């Protein structure tokens, strides 16, 4: 039985961005090993450690700038270029760490630059390679990067630190990343109709029901109309709340569980990894349920956001109130499992609302991530000075407020019908005007 090419596209796209992200996240687990029995590491200086955490944010901001201008090269070539940058910077990181803060900062900056393609590539594949009837499940697969990357990074770091040395985490992941990009380059084409591996039936199935012809739709982005759309801002704020809350556990989770809760490096690595595996299964099931639902799409998405984020908010409140370390560990695992599903709702909303301009909203999502990467280390440094339960409770409380506001904003402002400024609306209008 032949595997549909679109599934290979989903798989290799996901593996490329997963491993790029894992190479960036590995630092948050290897830092424990880097500091173990170390007396002269620059990471022992709180200010330098904060700048090192923020370095990826600087890189992500830098990497996002040329993305718009490189669009003419095509998705396949841009993904390959960014992949090469991520792989080389990861291979060089262990050496740069030994050289000191500035080489390490610059290398981490280059590790952050390729992450600009994460949401961009997800948007491209979701818009161009996904049949309308498979949107939610395809997005669930593509956004599994946010579960697979922490799992791969934490497990790899735990095992490499235990048996070989933290440096081999980066070498191992870089080799896997290179193999994934080679496979992606072979399978992917920027236009579905140009793909030599896909059958004519599959090409027709992918394009059927999308309501637009590529020859008719203008690729000019109507920025003025887009930026006045309340749904766009609602999803961007939802994305800000989602990523900020998730990054607390991606960036500081291993340190929190190790230094505050008192669990070993391997326990923190495996508990975080298991949580992301649970979330991956939850997203696939959730995607199938959303695709099968007969509810109006706008109402479906609003309901889904509330169903996912209210329990997430409750779990953050539990982390504030309950001090038992084992219950805290369980709450963290369940939070990652449930909260991680929310990205499916964000991307699906934007895909339906913005059609062929989905990649622009994805770039806005990435700017939200940049903002989180810049501000979160400052917030944590300000609120957490002695690494106590009370101090971390303030961090969890702040993110509970963000999630609550996102639920209200999302429920009031989201509209999943194609906006008037999309190609779908343009084509529909043209067809009505034809005699």
C-alpha positions in Angstrom: 0.0 0.0 0.0 1.5 3.4 -1.1 1.7 6.1 1.5 0.0 9.3 0.3 2.7 11.9 -0.5 0.9 14.5 1.6 1.6 12.4 4.7 5.3 12.3 3.8 5.2 16.0 3.4 3.5 16.4 6.9 6.0 13.9 8.3 9.3 15.4 6.9 8.1 19.0 7.5 7.4 18.1 11.1 10.7 16.3 11.6 12.7 19.2 10.1 11.2 21.9 12.4 11.1 19.4 15.4 14.8 18.8 15.3 15.7 22.5 14.7 13.6 23.3 17.7 15.1 20.4 19.7 18.6 21.7 19.1 17.5 25.0 20.7 15.6 23.4 23.6 18.4 21.0 24.4 20.2 23.9 26.2 17.6 24.0 28.9 18.4 20.4 29.9 22.2 20.4 29.2 22.6 23.5 31.3 22.1 21.3 34.4 25.1 19.1 33.3 27.1 22.2 32.2 26.8 23.7 35.6 27.3 20.4 37.6 30.7 20.6 39.4 31.5 23.7 37.5 33.1 26.7 39.3 34.1 28.9 36.4 31.2 28.8 33.9 29.9 32.1 32.7 26.4 30.6 33.3 27.0 30.9 37.0 26.6 34.7 36.6 22.9 35.4 36.7 23.1 38.3 34.2 25.1 36.3 31.7 22.7 33.4 32.1 19.8 35.7 31.4 21.4 37.0 28.3 22.1 33.5 27.1 18.5 32.6 27.6 17.5 35.7 25.6 20.1 35.1 22.8 17.7 32.7 21.0 15.1 35.5 21.0 17.5 37.9 19.3 18.3 35.2 16.8 14.6 34.5 16.1 14.0 38.2 15.5 17.0 38.4 13.1 15.9 35.2 11.3 12.3 36.5 10.8 13.4 39.6 8.9 14.7 38.0 5.7 12.0 35.4 5.6 9.6 37.7 3.8 12.2 38.7 1.2 13.4 35.1 0.6 9.8 34.0 -0.2 10.7 34.1 -3.9 13.1 31.2 -3.4 10.2 28.9 -2.5 9.4 27.0 0.6 11.7 24.1 -0.1 14.8 26.2 -0.6 14.1 28.5 2.3 13.6 25.6 4.6 16.9 24.0 3.5 18.8 27.3 3.9 17.5 27.8 7.5 18.1 24.1 8.3 21.8 24.4 7.3 22.2 27.4 9.5 20.7 25.6 12.5 22.7 22.4 12.0 26.1 24.3 11.7 25.4 26.4 14.7 24.4 23.4 16.8 27.6 21.5 15.9 29.7 24.5 16.9 27.9 25.2 20.2 30.0 22.9 22.5 33.2 24.6 21.2 31.8 28.1 21.6 30.7 27.3 25.1 34.3 26.5 26.0 35.4 29.7 24.4 33.3 31.8 26.7 30.2 34.0 26.8 30.4 36.0 23.6 31.1 33.1 21.2 28.4 31.1 23.0 25.9 34.0 22.7 26.6 34.4 19.0 26.2 30.7 18.4 23.0 30.6 20.3 21.8 33.6 18.3 22.4 31.6 15.1 20.6 28.6 16.7 17.5 30.9 17.2 17.5 32.3 13.6 16.2 29.2 11.9 13.2 29.0 14.3 11.6 31.7 12.3 10.4 29.0 9.8 8.5 26.9 12.4 5.1 28.6 12.2 5.8 29.8 8.7 6.3 26.3 7.3 3.3 25.0 9.3 1.2 27.7 7.7 2.6 27.0 4.2 1.9 23.2 4.4 -1.5 23.7 6.0 -2.6 26.1 3.3 -1.1 24.5 0.2 -0.8 20.7 0.9 -3.7 20.0 3.2 -7.2 18.9 1.9 -10.0 20.9 3.5 -11.5 17.8 5.1 -8.1 17.0 6.9 -7.2 20.5 8.1 -7.4 19.8 11.9 -5.6 16.5 11.8 -2.9 17.9 9.5 -2.4 20.8 11.8 -2.3 18.5 14.8 0.6 16.6 13.1 2.5 19.7 12.0 2.2 21.4 15.4 3.3 18.3 17.1 6.7 20.0 16.9 5.9 21.6 20.2 5.5 18.2 21.8 8.1 16.2 19.9 10.9 18.8 20.2 10.9 18.9 24.0 10.6 15.1 24.2 13.5 14.6 21.8 15.6 17.3 23.4 15.0 16.3 27.0 15.4 12.5 26.5 18.5 13.0 24.3 20.1 15.4 26.8 19.3 13.0 29.8 20.9 10.0 28.1 23.9 11.9 26.6 24.6 13.6 29.9 24.4 10.2 31.7 26.6 8.2 29.4 28.6 10.3 27.0 28.7 14.0 27.9 26.3 16.9 27.2 28.2 17.9 24.1 27.0 14.8 22.2 23.4 15.9 22.6 24.1 18.6 19.9 26.1 16.3 17.7 23.4 13.6 17.7 20.5 15.9 17.1 22.4 17.8 14.3 22.9 14.5 12.4 19.2 13.6 12.6 18.3 17.2 11.6 20.5 16.9 8.5 18.9 13.6 7.4 15.4 15.1 7.8 16.2 18.1 5.6 17.6 15.8 2.9 14.4 13.8 2.9 12.2 16.9 3.0 14.1 18.4 -0.1 13.5 15.2 -2.0 9.7 14.9 -1.3 8.5 18.5 -1.1 7.5 20.7 -4.0 6.3 24.3 -3.7 3.3 23.5 -6.0 1.3 20.4 -5.4 0.6 20.0 -9.1 4.4 19.9 -9.8 5.0 17.0 -7.5 6.1 13.9 -9.4 5.5 11.5 -6.5 1.8 12.4 -5.9 -0.9 10.8 -8.0 -3.4 13.0 -10.0 -6.1 11.8 -7.7 -4.3 13.0 -4.6 -3.5 16.3 -6.2 -7.2 16.8 -7.0 -8.2 15.7 -3.5 -5.8 18.3 -2.0 -7.1 21.2 -4.1 -10.8 20.2 -3.9 -13.1 22.5 -2.0 -10.6 25.2 -1.2 -12.7 27.8 -3.1 -9.9 29.4 -5.0 -7.8 29.1 -8.1 -4.2 29.9 -7.8 -4.3 31.7 -11.1 -7.0 34.0 -10.0 -5.8 34.9 -6.5 -3.6 37.9 -6.0 -0.6 37.3 -3.8 -0.4 40.9 -2.6 -0.9 41.1 1.1 -3.6 43.5 2.2 -1.8 44.6 5.3 -4.1 47.5 6.2 -7.2 45.3 6.1 -5.5 42.4 7.8 -4.3 44.6 10.7 -7.8 45.9 11.3 -9.3 42.4 11.6 -10.2 41.6 15.2 -9.9 37.9 14.6 -6.3 38.4 13.7 -5.5 40.2 16.9 -7.5 37.7 19.0 -5.5 34.8 17.6 -2.2 36.7 18.0 -3.1 37.4 21.7 -4.2 33.8 22.1 -0.8 32.7 20.6 1.0 35.0 23.0 -0.8 33.5 26.0 -0.2 30.0 24.7 3.5 30.3 24.1 4.3 32.3 27.2 2.6 29.7 29.4 4.2 26.8 27.5 7.7 28.4 27.5 7.6 28.6 31.3 7.9 24.8 31.3 10.0 24.4 28.2 12.7 26.9 29.3 12.5 26.7 33.1 10.7 23.3 33.7 13.8 21.2 33.9 15.4 23.7 36.3 12.2 24.1 38.4 11.7 20.4 38.7 15.4 19.8 39.5 16.2 22.7 41.8 12.8 23.5 43.5 11.0 20.1 43.4 14.2 18.2 43.9 13.9 15.6 41.1 17.0 14.2 39.3 18.0 15.3 35.8 16.8 12.0 34.3 13.5 12.2 36.1 12.9 15.7 34.9 13.8 14.8 31.4 11.6 11.7 31.2 8.6 13.4 33.0 8.7 16.3 30.6 9.1 13.9 27.6 6.2 11.7 28.7 4.0 14.8 29.1 4.7 15.8 25.5 4.0 12.3 24.2 0.6 12.4 26.0 0.0 15.8 24.4 0.8 14.4 21.0 -1.8 11.7 21.3 -4.3 14.3 22.7 -3.8 16.5 19.7 -4.4 13.8 17.2 -7.6 12.7 18.9 -8.7 16.4 19.3 -8.0 17.0 15.6 -10.1 14.1 14.5 -13.0 15.3 16.8 -12.8 18.8 15.4 -12.8 17.5 11.8 -15.8 15.3 12.5 -17.8 18.0 14.3 -20.9 19.4 12.5 -20.9 22.5 14.6 -20.5 25.9 12.9 -16.7 26.5 12.5 -16.6 29.7 14.4 -18.6 28.3 17.3 -16.5 25.1 17.1 -13.2 26.9 17.5 -14.5 29.2 20.4 -15.8 26.2 22.2 -12.6 24.3 21.7 -10.5 27.1 23.0 -12.6 27.4 26.2 -12.6 23.6 26.7 -8.8 23.5 26.5 -7.7 26.6 28.3 -10.0 26.7 31.3 -8.6 23.4 32.6 -5.1 24.7 31.8 -5.8 27.8 33.9 -7.1 25.5 36.7 -3.9 23.5 36.7 -1.8 26.7 37.0 -3.9 27.7 40.0 -3.2 24.2 41.5 0.5 24.8 41.2 0.1 28.0 43.2 -2.0 26.4 46.0 -0.6 22.8 46.3 3.0 22.4 47.6 3.4 18.6 47.5 6.2 17.9 44.9 4.6 14.8 43.5 1.2 16.5 42.9 3.1 19.4 41.4 4.8 17.1 39.0 1.5 15.5 38.0 -0.1 19.0 37.5 2.8 20.0 35.2 2.5 16.8 33.1 -1.3 17.3 32.8 -0.9 21.0 32.0 1.6 20.3 29.2 -0.7 17.6 27.9 -3.8 19.7 27.7 -2.4 23.2 27.0 -0.3 22.0 24.1 -3.4 21.2 22.1 -4.3 24.9 22.0 -1.9 25.6 19.1 -4.1 23.4 16.8 -7.0 25.8 17.4 -4.9 28.9 16.7 -3.5 27.6 13.5 -6.9 26.3 12.3 -8.6 29.6 13.0 -5.9 31.5 11.1 -6.0 29.1 8.2 -9.8 29.5 7.8 -9.7 33.2 8.3 -6.7 34.2 6.2 -6.5 31.5 3.4 -3.4 32.2 1.2 -2.2 34.9 3.5 -1.9 32.5 6.4 1.9 32.7 6.4 1.6 36.4 7.3 -0.4 35.6 10.4 2.2 32.9 11.1 5.0 35.5 11.1 2.9 37.5 13.6 2.7 34.4 15.8 6.5 34.2 15.6 6.8 37.8 16.7 4.7 36.9 19.7 7.3 34.1 20.4 10.1 36.7 20.1 8.3 38.9 22.6 8.0 36.0 25.0 11.6 35.0 24.6 12.7 38.6 25.4 10.4 39.3 28.2 10.1 36.0 30.0 13.7 35.9 31.3 13.3 39.4 32.7 10.0 38.6 34.3 11.4 35.4 35.9 14.5 37.2 37.1 12.3 39.9 38.7 9.8 37.5 40.3 12.1 34.6 41.1 15.2 35.6 43.1 15.5 32.8 45.6 14.0 29.9 43.7 11.1 29.4 46.2 7.6 28.0 45.8 6.1 31.5 46.6 8.2 33.2 43.9 7.3 30.7 41.2 3.7 31.0 42.2 3.7 34.6 41.0 5.0 33.4 37.6 2.2 30.8 37.4 -0.4 33.3 38.5 0.7 35.8 35.9 0.2 33.2 33.1 -3.2 32.2 34.5 -4.3 35.8 34.1 -3.0 35.8 30.5 -4.9 32.6 29.7 -8.1 33.9 31.2 -7.9 37.1 29.1 -7.2 35.0 26.0 -10.4 32.9 26.6 -12.6 36.1 26.9 -10.9 37.8 23.8 -11.1 34.6 21.7 -14.8 33.9 22.6 -15.8 37.5 21.8 -13.8 38.3 18.6 -13.0 35.2 16.6 -14.7 34.6 13.2 -13.6 31.6 11.2 -15.2 32.6 7.9 -12.8 33.7 5.2 -12.1 37.4 5.5 -13.1 39.9 2.8 -9.5 40.5 2.0 -8.7 36.9 1.2 -8.5 35.3 -2.3 -11.5 33.1 -1.4 -13.7 36.1 -1.1 -12.2 37.6 -4.3 -12.8 34.5 -6.4 -16.4 34.1 -5.0 -17.2 37.7 -5.9 -15.7 37.3 -9.4 -17.9 34.2 -10.0 -21.0 36.0 -8.9 -20.3 38.9 -11.2 -19.8 36.7 -14.2 -22.9 36.7 -16.5 
